[in-house]
Amino acid sequence: MNDPQNPEASREMFDEINALIAAVAKALDTSEADVVTAIEQGRLAMELQTDDEGGKFVRVECDGKTADIRQGVFLKRD
Protein backbone atom coordinates (compact mmCIF):
# COMPACT_ATOMS: atom_id res chain seq x y z
CA MET A 1 0.00 0.00 0.00
CA ASN A 2 2.72 2.49 0.95
CA ASP A 3 5.01 2.24 -2.07
CA PRO A 4 8.33 4.01 -1.45
CA GLN A 5 8.80 4.07 -5.22
CA ASN A 6 5.63 6.17 -5.63
CA PRO A 7 5.36 8.81 -2.88
CA GLU A 8 2.78 10.75 -4.91
CA ALA A 9 0.35 7.80 -4.75
CA SER A 10 0.90 7.57 -0.99
CA ARG A 11 0.23 11.29 -0.64
CA GLU A 12 -2.94 11.01 -2.71
CA MET A 13 -4.24 8.17 -0.52
CA PHE A 14 -3.42 10.19 2.61
CA ASP A 15 -5.36 13.17 1.19
CA GLU A 16 -8.36 10.94 0.39
CA ILE A 17 -8.38 9.46 3.90
CA ASN A 18 -8.23 12.96 5.39
CA ALA A 19 -11.13 14.04 3.18
CA LEU A 20 -13.18 11.03 4.29
CA ILE A 21 -12.47 11.72 7.98
CA ALA A 22 -13.49 15.36 7.48
CA ALA A 23 -16.70 14.31 5.70
CA VAL A 24 -17.58 11.85 8.48
CA ALA A 25 -16.95 14.52 11.11
CA LYS A 26 -19.18 17.00 9.28
CA ALA A 27 -21.92 14.43 8.69
CA LEU A 28 -21.95 13.37 12.35
CA ASP A 29 -21.51 16.96 13.63
CA THR A 30 -18.34 16.18 15.56
CA SER A 31 -14.62 16.85 15.31
CA GLU A 32 -12.12 15.04 13.14
CA ALA A 33 -10.22 14.03 16.30
CA ASP A 34 -13.39 12.42 17.67
CA VAL A 35 -13.83 10.50 14.39
CA VAL A 36 -10.26 9.19 14.57
CA THR A 37 -10.77 8.15 18.20
CA ALA A 38 -14.02 6.36 17.31
CA ILE A 39 -12.22 4.50 14.50
CA GLU A 40 -9.39 3.50 16.84
CA GLN A 41 -11.87 2.28 19.46
CA GLY A 42 -14.00 0.36 16.95
CA ARG A 43 -17.09 2.51 17.57
CA LEU A 44 -17.43 3.79 13.99
CA ALA A 45 -18.86 1.64 11.21
CA MET A 46 -18.82 2.55 7.52
CA GLU A 47 -20.56 0.66 4.75
CA LEU A 48 -20.63 1.32 1.02
CA GLN A 49 -24.21 1.21 -0.28
CA THR A 50 -26.18 1.84 -3.46
CA ASP A 51 -29.56 3.58 -3.55
CA ASP A 52 -32.53 2.59 -5.72
CA GLU A 53 -31.31 4.84 -8.56
CA GLY A 54 -27.83 3.28 -8.54
CA GLY A 55 -26.16 6.14 -6.69
CA LYS A 56 -23.28 5.19 -4.43
CA PHE A 57 -22.91 6.45 -0.86
CA VAL A 58 -21.26 5.61 2.45
CA ARG A 59 -23.47 4.91 5.47
CA VAL A 60 -21.72 5.87 8.70
CA GLU A 61 -22.82 4.83 12.19
CA CYS A 62 -21.23 5.91 15.47
CA ASP A 63 -22.56 6.12 19.03
CA GLY A 64 -26.21 6.02 17.94
CA LYS A 65 -25.78 8.55 15.12
CA THR A 66 -26.25 7.53 11.49
CA ALA A 67 -25.50 9.55 8.36
CA ASP A 68 -25.26 8.92 4.63
CA ILE A 69 -22.36 10.56 2.82
CA ARG A 70 -22.61 11.19 -0.90
CA GLN A 71 -20.22 13.22 -3.01
CA GLY A 72 -20.56 16.66 -1.40
CA VAL A 73 -23.83 15.83 0.43
CA PHE A 74 -24.37 14.73 4.03
CA LEU A 75 -27.72 13.32 5.12
CA LYS A 76 -28.30 12.72 8.83
CA ARG A 77 -30.59 9.79 9.57
CA ASP A 78 -30.73 9.77 13.38
C-alpha positions in Angstrom: 0.0 0.0 0.0 2.7 2.5 0.9 5.0 2.2 -2.1 8.3 4.0 -1.4 8.8 4.1 -5.2 5.6 6.2 -5.6 5.4 8.8 -2.9 2.8 10.8 -4.9 0.3 7.8 -4.7 0.9 7.6 -1.0 0.2 11.3 -0.6 -2.9 11.0 -2.7 -4.2 8.2 -0.5 -3.4 10.2 2.6 -5.4 13.2 1.2 -8.4 10.9 0.4 -8.4 9.5 3.9 -8.2 13.0 5.4 -11.1 14.0 3.2 -13.2 11.0 4.3 -12.5 11.7 8.0 -13.5 15.4 7.5 -16.7 14.3 5.7 -17.6 11.8 8.5 -17.0 14.5 11.1 -19.2 17.0 9.3 -21.9 14.4 8.7 -21.9 13.4 12.4 -21.5 17.0 13.6 -18.3 16.2 15.6 -14.6 16.8 15.3 -12.1 15.0 13.1 -10.2 14.0 16.3 -13.4 12.4 17.7 -13.8 10.5 14.4 -10.3 9.2 14.6 -10.8 8.2 18.2 -14.0 6.4 17.3 -12.2 4.5 14.5 -9.4 3.5 16.8 -11.9 2.3 19.5 -14.0 0.4 17.0 -17.1 2.5 17.6 -17.4 3.8 14.0 -18.9 1.6 11.2 -18.8 2.5 7.5 -20.6 0.7 4.8 -20.6 1.3 1.0 -24.2 1.2 -0.3 -26.2 1.8 -3.5 -29.6 3.6 -3.5 -32.5 2.6 -5.7 -31.3 4.8 -8.6 -27.8 3.3 -8.5 -26.2 6.1 -6.7 -23.3 5.2 -4.4 -22.9 6.4 -0.9 -21.3 5.6 2.4 -23.5 4.9 5.5 -21.7 5.9 8.7 -22.8 4.8 12.2 -21.2 5.9 15.5 -22.6 6.1 19.0 -26.2 6.0 17.9 -25.8 8.6 15.1 -26.2 7.5 11.5 -25.5 9.6 8.4 -25.3 8.9 4.6 -22.4 10.6 2.8 -22.6 11.2 -0.9 -20.2 13.2 -3.0 -20.6 16.7 -1.4 -23.8 15.8 0.4 -24.4 14.7 4.0 -27.7 13.3 5.1 -28.3 12.7 8.8 -30.6 9.8 9.6 -30.7 9.8 13.4 
